[in-house]
Amino acid sequence: MINQTLIQYFHWYYNDELKLWKKVSSEAKSLKDIGITGAWLPPAYKCTEGSNSVGYDCYDLYDLGEFDQKNSVPTRYGTKEEYLQAIKDLHDQEIMVVADVVFNHKAGADELEKVPVKRVNPDNRAEFTSDQFEIEAWTKFTFPGRKGKYSEFIWDKRCFSGIDWAEDLQETAIFSIQNEYGDGWEDVPSDEMGNYDYLMFNDIEFRNKAVREELKRWGEWYYETCGMGGFRLDAVKHISPRYLAEWLDHMKAKFDKDFFIVAENWILDDVQKLRDYVDLTEGRMQLFDSMLHHNFYQAGQQGSDYDLSKIFNDTLVESHPQLSVTFVDNHDSQPLQSLEAYVDFWFRPLAYALILLREQGIPCVFYPDLYGAKYIDKDNDGNDADVELIGVPQLDVMVRTRRDAAHGIQREYFDHPNCIGFTREGTAEQENSGVAVVLSNGEEGSKHMEMGPAQAGKVFVDALGHRTEEVTVGDDGWGDFFCQAGSVSIWVRKN
């Protein structure tokens, strides 16, 4: 059995000298060699700032770095040809490509329209604070640089339910567009701020059938053009789940293909909201386990005061292991971003051991943890802040160990607040497989753990080299495994 391991192959401030699509091509074989099976790539389409946009302020979904729009032909990551080559190079290494899909909003419209609106209380979007009136707003998308190639669809005010800028008034606010689909927002999973349909820019109106059909046509074109194996769906708690189900079902039926689907539903306060979303979408998609990330963050902050035996409590992977994508951090939680909650460096190896070597969940590695990153941005006080993210030591060893050794029956020893462990028995099919993991957020620790009868007499060593002794599993299949203080050791078969 192959253990899937994803990598988020970008971060918010990607600024390496080599453009990202070329970097992907150059690193595809190395990713395969360490055990990566899937690469989540950033939004590939033209955005409001052309070659400067990260990808989530999307303008033209059909422009993959092909047309002179927004003062640039390439996107931040390269040209369409380079994107397609990167996908091919990943596929040549049997690595699945997961493409980022941003359906919640559009930005950077080409023309103004007169739009009937009502002002909305930003803290309670269910409350209007004005009667209907008319503004001039950027709501018409004609894509003049593309000239109708691939699609002649024109987006206008009927395609959006809300906007945040009145050009004639020079006013930033939340305006609910009054149209034939109703004067209020759509029903969405999140009831934060009364109704969290509106997030940013031009909020897409999924009650408009023409919009729904256009996005299906785009999905067909995107897959036929690129051949990706799956999709990451952005900001799903702000989008009608009925439409996402409709789009996914359409794509599956059209191509007779079970795409890998993972959705971002950023929840930190109540795991039940993630579990409810699984029910709401009838298990059509994986979800990122943001609650587990939050536990990792808390563990890093609290040190030895954190009870490691409860690290998986109130997480999605605890209740829905087959539908959970586990991660340590991502582009939203990295330093200087809006959801910053970066797991402390000392705890990152422990967190990775917990997502990479256990049976439950599909882990997703974060680009800076493999390659490192340096960047500058404004902090909360408006001052320039220099950030350097150092790669997690021996992360490649952990990923390889997942591929080669983390197989078979899992036994857990989560019986101490500061020292926990687990084992994977190994299987006959995966030669020399089997692994024992011990980690501590306090003093040096040890665990007496069962490896299973097939490992009796086998010698294990710490793959990370933190412990130098060898452990021989007893005739009863049990052994004593150790770790350093505030550290993790990963015990694998010698040689």
VOPA-953549 format. One record per residue (C-alpha): residue in one letter; x, y, z. Coordinates in steps of 0.25 Angstrom, whole numbers, plus 2048, in hexadecimal, padded with zeros to 3 digits. Each point is the difference from the previous one (the first is absolute). Layout:
N
AXYZ;...
! end
This chain:
495
M800800800;I80580E7FC;N80080B80B;Q7FB80D7FA;T80880C803;L7FD80E7FB;I80880C7FF;Q7FB80E800;Y80A8057F5;F80080F803;H7FE80A80B;W7FA80E801;Y80E8077FD;Y8067F67F6;N80B8097FB;D80B7F67FC;E8098047F4;L7FA7F57F8;K7F18027FC;L7F77F6807;W7FC7F87F4;K80F7FE7FC;K8037FC80E;V7F57F5800;S8067FB7F3;S80E800806;E7FC7F980D;A7F67F67FB;K80A7F4801;S80580480D;L7F2801806;K7FD7F27FA;D80D7FB806;I7FC80480E;G7F27FA7FF;I7F780C7FC;T7F47FB7F9;G7F880C7FE;A80380F7FD;W7F680B804;L80480C7F6;P7FB80E802;P7F58077F8;A8058007F2;Y7F880B7FA;K80180F7FD;C7FD80980C;T7FE80F803;E80F803801;G8057F77F4;S80D7FA803;N80080580F;S7F47F9805;V8007F4809;G7F47FB7F9;Y7F4801809;D7FB80E7FA;C7FD7F97F3;Y7FC8077F3;D7FF7F77F5;L7FF7F1802;Y8037FD7F2;D80E8087FF;L80A7F6805;G80B80A7FC;E7FD8017F2;F7FA80E7FD;D80580E802;Q7F680380C;K80380880D;N80D8057FA;S8067F37FF;V8007F37F7;P8057F680B;T7FA7FF80D;R80980180D;Y8047F27FE;G8038007F1;T7F97FE7F2;K7F67F67FC;E80A7F87F8;E8087FF80D;Y7F47FC808;L7FD7F57F7;Q80E7FB7FF;A800800810;I7F47F7800;K8067F77F6;D80D7FE808;L7F87FD80C;H7F87F67F9;D80C7FA7FA;Q8057FD80F;E7F27FA803;I7FD80C809;M7F1805800;V7FD80F7FD;V7F6806809;A7FC80E7F9;D7FB80B809;V7F18057FD;V7FB80D804;F7F18017FE;N7FC80A80B;H80380D7F9;K8068077F4;A80880D800;G80680B7F7;A7F38027F7;D8028077F3;E7F480A800;L7F7807809;E7F17FE801;K7F5806808;V7FC7F680B;P7F4800809;V8057FD80E;K7FD80180F;R80B80380A;V8037F580A;N80480080F;P80E7FA7FE;D7FF7F980E;N7F27FA7FD;R7FF7FE7F1;A7F17FC802;E7FD80F804;F7FE80A7F5;T80480E804;S7FA8087F5;D7F47FF7F6;Q8037FD7F2;F80880A7F8;E8098007F4;I80F8007FF;E80B7FF7F5;A8087F3802;W80A7F87F8;T7F87F47FD;K8017FE7F1;F80B7F67FB;T8038007F1;F80E7FB800;P8048087F4;G80E7FA800;R7FA7F27FD;K7F68057F6;G7F67F4802;K80A7F57FF;Y7FC7F3807;S7F3808805;E7F880C7FC;F7F980080D;I7FF80F806;W7FE80180F;D7F880C804;K7F880580D;R7F67F47FE;C80B7F7803;F80480580E;S7F980180D;G80980B807;I80B8097FE;D809809809;W80380C7F8;A7F780B7FB;E8088087F5;D7F780C800;L80080280F;Q80E7FB801;E7FB7F880C;T8057F3806;A7F47F8806;I7F87F37FE;F7F58027F6;S7F67F67FE;I7FC8007F1;Q7F18007FE;N7FD7F67F5;E7F57F77FB;Y8067F5809;G7FC80780D;D80480B808;G8087F880A;W80C7F7800;E8017F27FC;D7FF7F580A;V80E7FC804;P8067F680A;S80680B809;D7F6809809;E80C809804;M7FC80E800;G7F27FD7FE;N8037FA7F2;Y80E7FE7FA;D7FC7FF7F1;Y80880D7FE;L80F7FF802;M8068097F6;F8018077F2;N7F47FC7F7;D7F87F5807;I7FB7F67F6;E7F17FE7FE;F7FE7F1800;R7F18017FF;N8028057F1;K7FF7F47F8;A8098067F5;V80B80280A;R7FF7F1804;E8007FB7F2;E80C8097FC;L8087FB80C;K7FD7F27FC;R8058037F2;W80D806806;G8027F3808;E7FF7F87F3;W80A8097F9;Y80980080C;Y8017F1801;E8017FE7F1;T80B80A7FF;C8087FB80C;G7FC7F2804;M80280280F;G7FC7F580A;G7F880980A;F7FC80D805;R80280880D;L7F3809802;D80380D806;A7F780780B;V7F57F6800;K7F980580C;H7FC80C7F8;I7FA7F97F4;S7F37F97FE;P8037F1803;R7F57FC7F6;Y8088067F5;L80D7FA804;A7F97F2800;E7FA8037F2;W80D8047FA;L8077F4806;D7F67F77FC;H8008067F2;M80F7FE7FE;K8007F2805;A7F57FC7F7;K8058087F4;F80E7F9801;D7FC7F3807;K80B80380A;D80180080F;F80880D802;F80780280D;I7F980C807;V80580880C;A7F980C805;E80480B809;N7F680380B;W80880880A;I7FA7FC80E;L80880280D;D7F580180B;D7F77F47FE;V8037F37F9;Q7F27FD7FF;K7FF80A7F5;L80A7F87F7;R7F87F3803;D7F38077FD;Y8068047F2;V8047F27FD;D7F17FC802;L7FB80C7F8;T8097FC7F4;E7FD7F1802;G80F7FD801;R8038057F2;M80D806804;Q80C80080A;L80180B809;F80D807806;D8007FD80F;S80280E805;M7FC7FC80E;L80C7F6800;H80980C7FB;H7FA80880C;N8047F580A;F80E8007FA;Y80180F802;Q7FB7FF80E;A80A7F5803;G80C8087FB;Q7FB80D808;Q7FE7F880D;G80C7F7800;S8007F680B;D7F3805806;Y7F97FB7F4;D7FA7F2802;L8057F87F4;S7F67F4803;K7F58097FB;I8078067F3;F7F57F97F7;N7F4804809;D7F68087F9;T8067FE7F2;L7FA7FC7F3;V80A7F57FE;E7FC7FA80D;S7F17FE7FB;H8027FF7F1;P80E7FB7FD;Q7FD7FC7F2;L7FB80F7FC;S80B807807;V80C8077FA;T80A80380C;F80A80C800;V809807809;D7FF80E7F9;N7FC8067F3;H80080E7F8;D7F5806809;S8077FC80D;Q80E8047FD;P80680C807;L7FB80E7FC;Q7F37FA7F9;S7F2803805;L7FE7F2807;E80E800806;A8027F480A;Y80D7FA7FC;V8047F4808;D80C802808;F80D7FB7F9;W8037F780C;F7F37F97FE;R8007FF7F1;P8077F27FF;L7F77FA80B;A7F48057F8;Y8057FA7F3;A8037F3807;L7F1800804;I7FA8027F2;L80A7F97F8;L8027F3807;R7F27FD805;E7F67F87F8;Q7F580B801;G7FF80B7F7;I8078057F3;P80C809804;C80380D7F9;V80F805801;F80280F7FF;Y80A8067F6;P80880880A;D8027F4809;L8077F97F4;Y80780B7FA;G80080C80A;A7FC80E7FD;K80480E802;Y7F780C7FD;I7FC80E805;D7F2806803;K7F980A809;D7FD7FB80E;N7F3804808;D80680E803;G8038037F1;N80F7FE802;D8097F77F7;A8027F3806;D80B7F67FB;V7FC7F1801;E8097F47FE;L7F97F3800;I80A7F4802;G7FD7F37FA;V7FD7F580A;P80C7F7802;Q7FF7F37FA;L7F28027FB;D8047F87F3;V8047F4809;M7F2801807;V7F98007F2;R8097F47FB;T7FD7F980D;R7F18027FE;R8027F97F2;D8097F5804;A7FD7FC80E;A7F2806805;H7F87F47FD;G7F87F6807;I7F87FF80D;Q80180D809;R8017FF80F;E7FF80D808;Y80680480E;F7FA80D803;D8017FE80F;H80880B805;P7FE80F7FF;N80F8037FC;C8047F37F9;I7F87F87F5;G8037F67F6;F7FB7F77F6;T8047F47F7;R7FD7FB7F2;E8027F17FF;G8047FF7F2;T7FC7F67F5;A8057F57F8;E7FE8077F3;Q80980C805;E80D7FA803;N80780580C;S7F4809804;G7FB80380E;V80380C808;A80080580E;V7FE80F804;V80280680D;L7FF80F803;S80180980C;N7FD80E803;G8077FF80E;E80B7F8805;E8077F47F9;G7F67F57FE;S7FE7F27FD;K7F57F67FC;H7FE7F1802;M7F87FD7F3;E7FC7F47F8;M8057FF7F2;G7FA7F27FD;P8057F27FF;A8068027F2;Q80A80A806;A8057F780B;G80F800800;K80180B7F6;V80980C803;F7FB80E7FF;V80880E800;D7FC80E800;A7FE8057F2;L80280E804;G80D7FD808;H7FC80780D;R8027F3807;T80C7F77FD;E7FD7F3807;E7F97F47F9;V7F37FA805;T7FE7F17FE;V7F27FC801;G7FD7F5809;D7FB7F27FD;D7F2805805;G80080B7F5;W80280B80A;G80C80A802;D80480C807;F80180D7F8;F80680D804;C80080F7FC;Q80880C804;A7F980C808;G7F78087F8;S8037F87F4;V7FB7F47F7;S8077F37FC;I7FC7F77F5;W8047F2801;V8027F77F4;R8067F37FC;K80F801800;N8068017F2;
! end
